[in-house]
Amino acid sequence: MSELEAFIGIVILFSWVFLMVIVAWLSTKYRRLSVVDFATTGGTLGLLTLFLTYSATYHSAYAFMGTTGFIHTHGLAAWWDNVHWCVLPAIAFWIIGSRVWVLSKKYGFISYGDYVKGVYGSGGSIATALSIVVALVGFLFVLLYTAIQALGIAYLFNVISRGIITFEIGLVIFILLMVFITWIGGLRAVAWTDTVQGIFMLVAYIIGCAWVASAAFGGIFNVFAEAAQKIPEGLYLPGFKGAFTPQMWVSTWITITLGMIAMPHVWIRYYAGKSLRVIKWAAVFTAAYLTYLYILTPALGLTAKLLYPDHPTPDKLVPILLLEYSPFVFAAFVMAGALAAALSTADSQLHAVSTILTVDIYKPFIKPDADERHLYHIERWFVIALGVVVALISFTRPGLFITILAMATAGTAALFPVLVAPLFWKRVTSKAALASAILGEITVALTTFVWKNPLGISSGAWGVIVSSLVLIIVSMATKLEKSVEECVTYLKAIFGY
Amino acid sequence: MSLSLGEKIFYTIVILAIIASNPPILNLVNEYCKDHPLTWGIPTFWLYLEIIWTIVIVSFVIAAFKIEKWKRIEEKVEEILRKEVR
């Protein structure tokens, strides 16, 4: 029976891998051999593709595995701090994304650093230095994030195949698939596969949650009733461990919301819409998708806590519950949904970091006269090279990288003021932005490693506070810059504010 | 700053939702949840936040349909882009 299950598991898994390869390959029908097309599809994504690539990219393996682990560790009440970073980034997709999209049409931005270099352009060498800082911060955190996704999924491959696919082989399959999708079609292939994966992960996850809760306790309401009796402290703050104090509640959602909006793989999607109308509706659908994907997560998370109250690695409870409380074939399908969640984020991240290297580092500093076609080929080489780097990081599984990863959203949150201020405030200057980015990142590092979460406030929130204050104070003390003024005036003429 | 009435209403709803789902208001709700962990068989704390943010999402849908200024912006940008392409 176990051998048959392993065979079925492997067939389901490879069917999914094969389907993704086919979808990615089909997307190449519309491919153009230019870096603009590779990085942003040239702004051609329609509503369904843009909304699902944004949503599927946003929800990583954490959505499938980590949320249950979070509820197990901190309780249901603490976990639903999530609702802030489900809805607010979608609204930001409209308010901020629409402005970034307009500027990308006017100035031809296709990456993270070139946006910064463009809007702060009057700063000259300061703007160049700023673009390097922003690009490197985004690059470092996103690359490590990608490696961690790969680690989580290699474990799932091992479980689905009943151990036949070892952790190392699972890792190689996942990384090869991620590299292939990104390499063959750039953002278009990533977005097309995200569309399929976004639909599949939504359906698989919701049905999976309902199935486990029903099989274990006879229905989701029974899970809640049992939880209210046995673990009531998980239903209100500060949660099981007392960690979610008011300060931690507020600072956590501020950090993750702003950090996710400012992540390079999320930011790049602002350039990819076909029109403002598409961006507006993609933002609306994203709000609903990101929130209601979690509609039955409370039942699954509390089921996990009730059945395995002292499990040492709660992030691994989803496959354990599925295998225990649902037929193996069904469990394998749902876990293929977890693969979809991780892959849709990981290939987007690989695409974002290869775009950063090509557009923000290679083109300005190594070959300024490179044409579109040359850059296209270079970016594809970077995809392969970075795939190897991700593999090396994943294989070593170093603790230090995990610690640095903890800084990821905090690190990008500290860049949020620098990225968003020139969309609304003409007084902001490149000198202020550079000081803000550097001091913001130093603050995040200090409050992560030296003085951990001072006053109970998370390191990311400290980073945002310091970077915002520095940005405002130094901007007021330095001379107005023409490029920022032009951007703000242009946007004000269109949006009215 | 020139916000249309529709935008003012929508942004007010978002700000109220943020206020209602954070301390000190959330502390009051949390105290109630300690005595009443479930409402209609559903965790009260989760239900409270789910309802608040569902109102925001519904408002966003209505805003996307109804706010004329957003539609005018879309048309204006289309026109600018057409001119630039020409």
Interface residues (C-beta under 8 A of the other chain):
Chain A: L76 A77 W80 V83 H84 C86 V87 L88 A90 I91 S98 V102 K105 K106 F221 F224 A225 A227 A228 P232 L235 Y236 L237 P246 W249 V250 S275 L276 R277 K280 W281 A283 V284 A287 A288 T291 P298 I494 F495 G496 Y497
Chain B: M1 S2 L3 S4 V14 A17 I18 S21 N22 P23 P24 L26 N27 N30 C33 K34 P37 L38 G41 I42 P43 T44 F45 W46 L49 E50 W53 T54 V56 I57 F60 V61 A64 K69 W70 I73 E74 K76 V77 E78 I80 L81 E84
